[in-house]
């Protein structure tokens, strides 16, 4: 990695940045000059000394390293012990702050999760967990417990706190892309939860959050924290006040761009043709799970005829695990995808699931061995699968033509995000 010319006075500093939402977020906040700065440790001193730099966000592994370059630190940065935002002062000195603190508080407020006088269980004991801990103290949490892999209490001790814990917050990377949907603990034993938070934002819904959603517990992923901290940083960079509506607009836009639209329904209902119409409307790629299966193995019908349905379902789930880690796609699934409960978190992690329906007598049955046997067989299959489709889907619809189905899904999709 060579020293590159400074092209912008604002940006994100790190060692290996890869994809980052930060430039897009700051551009939406009026700072089109914001960019990414990848630097090795030995380049930091020279880089930070450049007088043209005006403001930086800082990510791993430099959040503690840059503290020594700051002539003044905010109280939050001092208490947390690391800096993620640096602002050049009029006398050319650096002021260091930690806007992750602000971002986490914004996350809680947006999710309507209150922590005052409550017991909070934090998963993890790293830098992020310390930031969260300080914010929880300031918000008046009654008790804060950290579970860890290295020191007691451990993650396996979670059930000991199940009866009186109000809030659970995951600050670890467990469940983050590409290791999703993994989770450290289950919520099954927790009887009085009023909120679950996961600072991970890729995928949008970790397994922990999907479990919270299924149990009707208020929850939030880490995207509002990311955007909230960026808004707090932009306030310092631009000396300008932003309201919560700016952050909400950015969050909504990012979610609209990235959330998969997933189609489920009976074999032959038209998931592929509706998917093609949706792909044209949204200008997104279409992923047809049956086609992807055929590319790797053989036609699903032929595979089932040769190896049996259980073997097919195993392969289908493994393939689904890979395909659904993407974002911003239209995904048409096989008709029996709902027969395995483990497929739900795979689909839901990055997607909104639509159950499309048509009269059984209008379903295509060609080369679909599980649909053979006429209308009676389809009715038997539907009786089994109908409650599964209902459980999996966030929205269901009947349609006459693929274009009508696509239009209705498009309308519901945007209405959902703007509600």
C-alpha positions as CSV (number, residue, x, y, z in Angstrom):
1,X,0.0,0.0,0.0
2,X,1.7,3.2,-1.2
3,X,1.1,6.7,0.0
4,X,-1.5,8.3,-2.2
5,X,-2.1,12.0,-2.7
6,X,-4.6,13.6,-0.5
7,X,-7.7,14.1,-2.6
8,X,-10.2,15.2,0.1
9,X,-10.1,17.0,3.4
10,X,-12.6,14.5,4.9
11,X,-12.8,10.7,5.0
12,X,-12.6,7.4,6.8
13,X,-9.2,6.2,8.1
14,X,-8.4,2.6,8.4
15,X,-6.0,-0.2,7.4
16,X,-8.3,-2.3,5.2
17,X,-11.6,-0.7,4.5
18,X,-13.2,-2.7,1.7
19,X,-16.8,-1.6,1.1
20,X,-18.1,1.1,3.3
21,X,-21.4,3.0,3.5
22,X,-19.6,6.0,5.0
23,X,-19.0,8.0,1.7
24,X,-22.6,7.5,0.6
25,X,-23.9,8.6,4.1
26,X,-21.8,11.7,4.2
27,X,-22.6,12.6,0.6
28,X,-26.3,12.5,1.6
29,X,-25.4,14.8,4.5
30,X,-23.9,17.3,2.0
31,X,-20.3,16.3,2.2
32,X,-19.5,15.1,-1.4
33,X,-15.7,15.3,-0.7
34,X,-15.8,12.5,1.9
35,X,-13.6,9.5,0.8
36,X,-11.7,6.5,2.1
37,X,-8.1,6.6,3.4
38,X,-6.4,3.2,3.7
39,X,-3.1,3.6,5.5
40,X,-0.5,1.3,7.1
41,X,0.5,2.0,10.7
42,X,3.9,3.5,9.8
43,X,2.1,6.0,7.5
44,X,-0.2,7.5,10.2
45,X,2.1,10.2,11.6
46,X,2.8,11.7,8.2
47,X,-0.8,11.3,7.1
48,X,-2.3,13.0,10.1
49,X,0.2,15.9,9.8
50,X,-1.2,16.9,6.4
51,X,-2.6,20.4,7.0
52,X,-5.3,20.0,4.3
53,X,-7.1,17.3,6.4
54,X,-10.1,18.8,8.1
55,X,-12.0,15.8,9.6
56,X,-11.7,12.1,9.9
57,X,-13.7,9.1,11.0
58,X,-11.4,6.4,12.3
59,X,-12.0,2.6,12.3
60,X,-10.1,-0.5,13.4
61,X,-7.3,-0.8,14.1
62,X,-6.5,2.8,14.7
63,X,-9.2,4.0,17.2
64,X,-6.8,3.9,20.1
65,X,-3.6,4.7,18.1
66,X,-4.8,8.1,17.0
67,X,-5.6,9.3,20.5
68,X,-2.0,10.4,20.9
69,X,-2.3,12.6,17.9
70,X,-5.2,14.5,19.5
71,X,-4.4,17.6,21.5
72,X,-7.9,17.6,23.1
73,X,-10.3,14.8,23.7
74,X,-14.0,14.8,24.5
75,X,-15.2,13.4,27.8
76,X,-16.8,10.5,26.0
77,X,-13.6,9.7,24.2
78,X,-11.7,9.8,27.5
79,X,-14.1,7.5,29.3
80,X,-14.4,5.1,26.4
81,X,-10.7,5.0,25.7
82,X,-10.8,5.4,22.0
83,X,-11.5,7.9,19.2
84,X,-13.5,7.4,16.0
85,X,-13.8,11.0,15.0
86,X,-11.1,13.7,14.6
87,X,-11.7,17.3,13.8
88,X,-9.1,19.9,12.9
89,X,-9.2,23.0,15.0
90,X,-8.5,26.6,14.0
91,X,-5.0,26.3,15.6
92,X,-4.3,23.2,13.4
93,X,-4.6,20.8,16.4
94,X,-6.8,17.7,16.4
95,X,-9.9,17.3,18.6
96,X,-10.9,13.7,19.2
97,X,-14.4,12.4,20.0
98,X,-16.3,9.1,19.9
99,X,-19.4,9.4,17.9
100,X,-20.2,5.7,18.2
101,X,-21.5,6.8,21.6
102,X,-23.9,9.2,19.9
103,X,-24.8,6.7,17.3
104,X,-25.7,4.0,19.9
105,X,-28.0,6.4,21.8
106,X,-29.7,7.4,18.5
107,X,-30.2,3.6,17.7
108,X,-32.0,3.1,21.1
109,X,-34.2,6.2,20.6
110,X,-35.2,5.2,17.1
111,X,-36.1,1.7,18.2
112,X,-38.0,3.1,21.2
113,X,-35.9,0.9,23.5
114,X,-35.5,2.5,26.9
115,X,-32.8,1.3,29.3
116,X,-33.3,3.5,32.4
117,X,-33.7,1.4,35.6
118,X,-33.3,-1.8,33.6
119,X,-30.9,-4.8,33.6
120,X,-28.9,-5.0,30.4
121,X,-27.0,-8.1,29.2
122,X,-24.1,-7.2,26.8
123,X,-22.6,-9.9,24.6
124,X,-18.9,-9.2,24.2
125,X,-16.2,-7.3,26.1
126,X,-14.3,-5.5,23.3
127,X,-14.1,-1.9,22.3
128,X,-17.6,-1.6,21.0
129,X,-19.0,-3.1,24.2
130,X,-17.2,-0.5,26.3
131,X,-18.7,2.3,24.2
132,X,-22.2,0.7,24.7
133,X,-21.5,0.3,28.4
134,X,-20.6,4.0,28.9
135,X,-23.8,5.0,27.0
136,X,-25.9,2.7,29.1
137,X,-24.5,4.1,32.3
138,X,-25.3,7.6,31.2
139,X,-28.9,6.5,30.2
140,X,-29.4,5.2,33.8
141,X,-29.3,1.4,33.3
142,X,-29.8,-0.3,36.7
143,X,-27.4,-3.2,36.0
144,X,-25.0,-4.0,33.2
145,X,-23.6,-7.5,32.8
146,X,-21.0,-8.5,30.1
147,X,-20.9,-12.1,28.9
148,X,-17.6,-13.2,27.3
149,X,-15.8,-16.1,25.7
150,X,-12.6,-15.4,27.7
151,X,-13.7,-14.4,31.3
152,X,-16.6,-15.2,33.5
153,X,-19.5,-14.8,33.2
154,X,-19.4,-16.7,29.9
155,X,-21.9,-16.9,27.1
156,X,-23.1,-20.3,28.3
157,X,-24.0,-18.6,31.6
158,X,-26.8,-16.5,29.9
159,X,-29.6,-18.7,31.2
160,X,-28.7,-17.6,34.8
161,X,-29.8,-14.1,33.8
162,X,-32.9,-15.1,31.9
163,X,-35.6,-14.2,34.4
164,X,-34.6,-10.6,35.2
165,X,-32.8,-9.3,32.0
166,X,-34.7,-6.5,30.2
167,X,-32.4,-5.8,27.3
168,X,-29.8,-7.9,25.4
169,X,-27.2,-6.2,23.2
170,X,-24.8,-8.1,21.0
171,X,-21.5,-6.2,20.4
172,X,-19.6,-9.1,18.9
173,X,-19.1,-9.9,15.2
174,X,-20.9,-13.2,15.7
175,X,-23.6,-13.5,13.0
176,X,-21.9,-10.9,10.8
177,X,-21.5,-11.6,7.0
178,X,-20.4,-14.1,5.8
179,X,-20.9,-16.1,9.0
180,X,-24.7,-15.7,9.1
181,X,-27.1,-16.7,10.5
182,X,-25.0,-17.7,13.6
183,X,-25.8,-16.6,17.2
184,X,-24.2,-16.8,20.6
185,X,-27.3,-17.3,22.7
186,X,-31.0,-18.1,22.3
187,X,-33.8,-16.0,23.7
188,X,-36.0,-18.9,24.5
189,X,-35.4,-18.7,28.3
190,X,-35.7,-14.9,28.6
191,X,-39.1,-14.1,30.0
192,X,-39.2,-10.3,30.3
193,X,-37.2,-8.8,27.4
194,X,-38.3,-5.4,26.2
195,X,-35.5,-4.9,23.6
196,X,-32.8,-6.7,21.6
197,X,-30.0,-4.9,19.8
198,X,-27.3,-6.2,17.5
199,X,-24.6,-3.7,16.4
200,X,-24.1,-5.9,13.2
201,X,-25.7,-4.3,10.1
202,X,-24.7,-7.0,7.5
203,X,-26.9,-8.9,7.4
204,X,-29.7,-6.6,8.4
205,X,-31.3,-9.2,10.6
206,X,-28.9,-11.5,12.4
207,X,-30.3,-14.8,13.8
208,X,-30.6,-13.1,17.2
209,X,-32.8,-10.3,15.7
210,X,-34.9,-12.8,13.7
211,X,-35.6,-14.7,17.0
212,X,-36.6,-11.4,18.6
213,X,-38.9,-10.5,15.7
214,X,-40.6,-13.9,15.9
215,X,-41.1,-13.4,19.7
216,X,-42.6,-9.9,19.2
217,X,-39.7,-8.2,21.0
218,X,-38.7,-4.6,19.9
219,X,-35.3,-4.9,18.1
220,X,-32.7,-3.0,16.1
221,X,-29.8,-3.9,13.9
222,X,-26.6,-1.7,13.8
223,X,-27.4,0.4,10.7
224,X,-29.0,3.2,12.8
225,X,-25.9,3.3,15.0
226,X,-23.7,3.6,11.9
227,X,-25.8,6.4,10.4
228,X,-26.3,8.1,13.8
229,X,-22.6,8.2,14.4
230,X,-22.0,9.6,10.9
231,X,-24.6,12.3,11.5
232,X,-22.8,13.2,14.8
233,X,-19.5,13.3,12.9
234,X,-20.9,15.4,10.1
235,X,-22.2,17.9,12.7
236,X,-18.6,18.4,13.9
237,X,-17.1,18.4,10.3
238,X,-19.6,20.9,8.8
239,X,-20.5,22.9,12.0
240,X,-24.1,22.2,11.0
241,X,-27.1,20.8,12.9
242,X,-28.9,17.8,11.5
243,X,-32.3,16.5,12.7
244,X,-33.3,12.9,13.2
245,X,-35.3,13.1,9.9
246,X,-32.0,13.3,7.9
247,X,-30.8,10.1,9.5
248,X,-34.1,8.4,9.0
249,X,-34.1,9.3,5.3
250,X,-30.6,7.8,4.8
251,X,-31.5,4.6,6.7
252,X,-34.7,4.2,4.6
253,X,-32.8,4.7,1.4
254,X,-30.1,2.2,2.3
255,X,-32.7,-0.4,3.3
256,X,-34.7,0.1,0.2
257,X,-31.6,-0.4,-1.9
258,X,-30.3,-3.4,-0.1
259,X,-33.3,-5.5,1.1
260,X,-33.9,-8.6,-1.0
261,X,-37.4,-9.2,-2.4
262,X,-38.0,-12.9,-1.9
263,X,-40.8,-14.8,-3.6
264,X,-42.3,-18.0,-2.1
265,X,-45.4,-20.0,-3.2
266,X,-46.6,-23.3,-4.7
267,X,-44.7,-25.0,-7.5
268,X,-45.8,-23.5,-10.8
269,X,-47.4,-20.4,-9.3
270,X,-45.2,-18.1,-11.4
271,X,-42.4,-17.0,-9.0
272,X,-39.9,-16.8,-11.9
273,X,-42.1,-14.8,-14.2
274,X,-43.1,-12.4,-11.4
275,X,-39.5,-12.2,-10.5
276,X,-38.5,-11.2,-14.0
277,X,-41.1,-8.4,-14.0
278,X,-39.8,-7.2,-10.6
279,X,-36.2,-7.3,-11.8
280,X,-37.1,-5.0,-14.7
281,X,-39.1,-2.6,-12.4
282,X,-36.3,-2.4,-9.7
283,X,-33.4,-2.8,-12.1
284,X,-32.1,-5.6,-9.9
285,X,-30.6,-9.0,-10.6
286,X,-33.0,-12.0,-10.5
287,X,-31.7,-15.1,-8.6
288,X,-33.8,-18.1,-9.5
289,X,-33.0,-20.8,-6.9
290,X,-34.2,-23.7,-9.1
291,X,-32.0,-22.4,-12.0
292,X,-29.0,-22.1,-9.7
293,X,-29.6,-25.6,-8.5
294,X,-29.7,-26.9,-12.0
295,X,-26.5,-25.2,-12.9
296,X,-24.7,-27.0,-10.1
297,X,-26.3,-30.3,-10.0
298,X,-29.3,-31.1,-12.3
299,X,-32.9,-30.1,-12.8
300,X,-34.6,-30.2,-9.4
301,X,-37.2,-32.6,-10.7
302,X,-34.6,-34.9,-12.1
303,X,-32.6,-34.7,-8.8
304,X,-35.6,-35.6,-6.7
305,X,-36.5,-38.5,-9.0
306,X,-32.9,-39.9,-8.7
307,X,-31.9,-39.2,-5.1
308,X,-35.2,-38.5,-3.3
309,X,-36.7,-35.3,-1.8
310,X,-34.7,-35.4,1.5
311,X,-31.4,-35.3,-0.4
312,X,-32.7,-32.5,-2.6
313,X,-33.8,-30.4,0.4
314,X,-30.3,-30.7,2.0
315,X,-28.6,-29.4,-1.1
316,X,-31.3,-26.8,-1.6
317,X,-30.7,-25.4,1.9
318,X,-26.9,-25.3,1.4
319,X,-27.4,-23.4,-1.8
320,X,-29.9,-21.0,-0.3
321,X,-27.4,-20.2,2.5
322,X,-25.0,-19.0,-0.1
323,X,-27.5,-17.2,-2.4
324,X,-29.2,-15.2,0.4
325,X,-26.1,-13.6,1.7
326,X,-26.4,-11.2,-1.2
327,X,-28.3,-7.9,-1.0
328,X,-30.4,-5.9,-3.4
329,X,-31.7,-8.9,-5.4
330,X,-35.0,-10.4,-6.4
331,X,-34.9,-14.1,-5.3
332,X,-37.4,-16.7,-6.6
333,X,-37.4,-19.8,-4.4
334,X,-38.5,-23.4,-5.0
335,X,-42.0,-24.3,-4.0
336,X,-40.9,-26.4,-1.0
337,X,-38.5,-24.0,0.5
338,X,-40.9,-23.5,3.4
339,X,-40.8,-27.2,4.4
340,X,-37.5,-26.7,6.4
341,X,-37.8,-24.2,9.3
342,X,-34.0,-23.6,9.1
343,X,-34.6,-21.9,5.7
344,X,-36.6,-19.0,7.3
345,X,-33.7,-17.1,9.0
346,X,-31.6,-17.7,5.8
347,X,-34.3,-15.9,3.7
348,X,-35.2,-13.3,6.3
349,X,-31.7,-12.1,7.2
350,X,-31.6,-9.8,4.2
351,X,-35.1,-10.1,2.7
352,X,-38.7,-9.2,2.8
353,X,-40.7,-12.4,1.9
354,X,-43.7,-12.3,-0.4
355,X,-46.1,-15.3,-0.7
356,X,-47.6,-15.2,-4.2
357,X,-50.8,-17.2,-4.8
358,X,-53.0,-18.4,-7.7
359,X,-55.9,-20.8,-8.0
360,X,-54.5,-24.4,-7.8
361,X,-56.1,-25.3,-11.2
362,X,-53.9,-22.7,-12.9
363,X,-50.6,-23.9,-11.5
364,X,-48.1,-25.3,-14.0
365,X,-47.1,-29.0,-13.2
366,X,-44.7,-29.8,-16.0
367,X,-41.5,-31.5,-14.9
368,X,-42.5,-31.1,-11.2
369,X,-42.6,-34.5,-9.7
370,X,-44.1,-33.3,-6.4
371,X,-47.0,-31.7,-8.2
372,X,-47.9,-34.8,-10.3
373,X,-51.3,-36.4,-9.6
374,X,-53.7,-33.8,-10.7
375,X,-55.7,-31.3,-8.7
376,X,-56.2,-33.7,-5.8
377,X,-52.4,-34.0,-5.3
378,X,-52.0,-30.2,-5.5
379,X,-54.8,-29.7,-2.9
380,X,-53.0,-32.2,-0.6
381,X,-49.7,-30.4,-1.1
382,X,-51.3,-27.0,-0.5
383,X,-53.0,-28.2,2.7
384,X,-49.6,-29.0,4.1
385,X,-47.8,-26.0,2.9
386,X,-50.4,-23.2,3.3
387,X,-49.6,-22.6,7.0
388,X,-45.9,-22.7,6.3
389,X,-46.2,-20.0,3.6
390,X,-48.2,-17.9,6.1
391,X,-45.5,-18.3,8.7
392,X,-42.7,-17.5,6.4
393,X,-44.2,-14.5,4.6
394,X,-44.4,-10.8,5.6
395,X,-47.0,-10.2,2.8
396,X,-49.2,-12.3,0.6
397,X,-51.1,-11.5,-2.6
398,X,-53.1,-13.1,-5.4
399,X,-52.6,-11.9,-9.0
400,X,-53.9,-12.4,-12.5
401,X,-50.7,-11.5,-14.5
402,X,-47.0,-11.3,-13.6
403,X,-47.0,-7.5,-14.2
404,X,-49.9,-7.1,-11.8
405,X,-48.2,-9.2,-9.2
406,X,-44.9,-7.2,-9.6
407,X,-46.8,-3.9,-9.4
408,X,-48.5,-4.8,-6.2
409,X,-45.3,-6.0,-4.6
410,X,-43.5,-2.8,-5.7
411,X,-46.2,-0.7,-4.1
412,X,-46.2,-2.7,-0.9
413,X,-42.4,-2.7,-0.7
414,X,-42.1,1.1,-0.8
415,X,-45.1,1.6,1.4
416,X,-43.5,-0.7,4.0
417,X,-40.3,1.4,4.2
418,X,-42.2,4.7,4.2
419,X,-44.7,3.7,6.9
